């Protein structure tokens, strides 16, 4: 079974999705890309939260393991300087 990560912030227990009987290669790729997109959303949220909490771009980069350019790009894309 796979954990449905779409509603990780929603209250209540996690929702489990049963895998299909014979997933195709395309279905597996689509699932991986959706999971990646969700991880990026979480990454952005955490970076924004850290910046609002007073951390510098350098500190966020060091703690998250992302480059300063990535942190700067995320902040810029969300209108935070």
C-alpha positions as CSV (number, residue, x, y, z in Angstrom):
1,X,0.0,0.0,0.0
2,X,1.0,3.6,-0.6
3,X,0.4,6.5,1.7
4,X,-1.7,9.3,0.1
5,X,0.5,12.4,0.7
6,X,-2.0,14.9,-0.9
7,X,-3.6,15.7,2.4
8,X,-0.7,15.3,4.9
9,X,-1.8,18.5,6.7
10,X,-5.4,17.5,7.0
11,X,-6.6,16.4,10.4
12,X,-7.3,12.7,11.1
13,X,-5.6,9.5,10.2
14,X,-3.7,9.1,6.9
15,X,-5.5,7.7,3.9
16,X,-4.0,4.6,2.3
17,X,-4.4,3.9,-1.4
18,X,-4.3,0.3,-2.6
19,X,-2.0,-0.2,-5.5
20,X,-3.4,-1.3,-8.9
21,X,-3.1,-4.9,-9.8
22,X,-0.7,-4.3,-12.7
23,X,0.6,-0.8,-12.9
24,X,1.9,0.2,-16.3
25,X,5.3,1.9,-16.7
26,X,3.4,5.2,-17.5
27,X,1.3,4.8,-14.4
28,X,4.4,4.4,-12.2
29,X,6.1,7.4,-13.8
30,X,3.0,9.5,-13.3
31,X,2.8,8.4,-9.6
32,X,6.5,9.3,-9.1
33,X,6.0,12.7,-10.7
34,X,3.0,13.5,-8.6
35,X,4.9,12.5,-5.4
36,X,7.8,14.7,-6.5
37,X,5.4,17.6,-7.1
38,X,4.0,17.2,-3.6
39,X,7.5,17.0,-2.0
40,X,8.3,20.3,-3.8
41,X,5.2,21.9,-2.4
42,X,6.2,20.8,1.1
43,X,9.8,22.0,0.5
44,X,8.5,25.5,-0.5
45,X,6.2,25.6,2.5
46,X,9.0,24.8,4.9
47,X,11.4,27.3,3.3
48,X,8.7,30.1,3.6
49,X,8.0,29.1,7.2
50,X,11.7,29.2,8.0
51,X,12.1,32.7,6.4
52,X,9.0,34.0,8.3
53,X,10.5,32.6,11.5
54,X,13.5,34.8,11.0
55,X,16.1,32.4,9.5
56,X,18.4,33.8,6.9
57,X,18.7,32.3,3.4
58,X,22.1,30.9,4.3
59,X,20.8,29.2,7.4
60,X,17.8,27.8,5.5
61,X,20.1,26.4,2.8
62,X,22.5,24.8,5.3
63,X,19.7,23.3,7.4
64,X,17.6,22.0,4.5
65,X,20.5,20.8,2.3
66,X,19.3,22.9,-0.6
67,X,21.5,25.4,-2.4
68,X,21.2,29.1,-1.6
69,X,20.1,29.6,-5.2
70,X,17.2,27.1,-4.6
71,X,16.2,28.9,-1.4
72,X,16.4,32.3,-3.1
73,X,14.4,31.0,-6.0
74,X,11.6,29.6,-3.8
75,X,11.4,32.8,-1.9
76,X,11.3,34.9,-5.0
77,X,8.6,32.7,-6.6
78,X,6.4,33.3,-3.5
79,X,7.1,37.1,-3.5
80,X,9.4,37.0,-0.5
81,X,12.7,38.7,-0.6
